[in-house]
């Protein structure tokens, strides 16, 4: 067995100690340990250590190193257990060591996936235009359990989510006011789905927009799109002109009845 002959504090890390030992061939540097490990094993000059003790000390020190790395990682912002595991794996730390470090992080309350999920939902709800469906998907990607996700999403009030969807929709519709009602609704539905809003909220927003804007939106849009089509097909006349106009406006989402009304309006203006 080897005997500890000297213990010194590392120059750049005051919480780590260099251990020197003599195995019968003279004193030499053996290993370094964290202060907590030093205290746990009561390491001091004159102590004899067998191979089993050295292995256990090394194992506990590796856990402490992983723990300290994780604490530094968590100091930047709150994170999920999954994120911490991924970080430690990238540092090439073995899975058993990571598991022990994770246990210590929970013990000292550095990790709490339920509180993490709640905080994530509140932040997403108050600072982004994402809906609860997308938020749920993001929490899954971060390794949060189904039970913790369910608890956290209770923070996302239905009416609050609906108001966010409505604000998002109003901004979108203002930018796309040259499109037909049908085209706006199709694009708006796709947008709200990408942003992760509940189906019930999407349906409610689309129905309300249709009721409020049906005639006015289509009237404004068909005149804008009609002017573009008129310039494009001005070289045509008669039946061919009518068909070109109808096809172009139908592709823009206008009904055949509305197209007919618009073409009658164009004809009347032209004749006058």
URRARA-V219936 format. One line per field, one symbol per residue. ss: DSSP state (H for helix, E for strand, L for the rest). burial: 1 if it has 9 or more other C-alpha atoms within 8 Angstrom, else 0. Layout:
# URRARA-V219936
ss->???
burial->???
This chain:
# URRARA-V219936
ss->LEEEEEEEELLLLLLEEEEEEELLLLEEEEEEEEHHHHHHLLLLLLLEELHHHHHHHHHHHHHHHHHHHHHHHHHHLLLLHHHHHHHHHHLLLLHHHHHHHHHHHHHLLLLLHHHHHHHHHHHHHHHLLLLHHHHHHHHHHLLLLHHHHHHHHLLLLHHHHHHHHHHHHHHHHHHLLLLLHHHHHHHHHHHHHHLLLLHHHHHHHHHHHHHHHHHHHHHHHHHHHHHHHHHHLLLLLHHHHHHHHHHHHHHLLLLHHHHHHHHHHHHHHHHL
burial->01111110110000011111111000100000111011000000100010000100111111111110111011000011111110111000100011011101110001111101110011111000111111110011011100011011101100001101110110011000111110111001100110111100110011001100110011011111110011001000000011011101110111000010011000000000
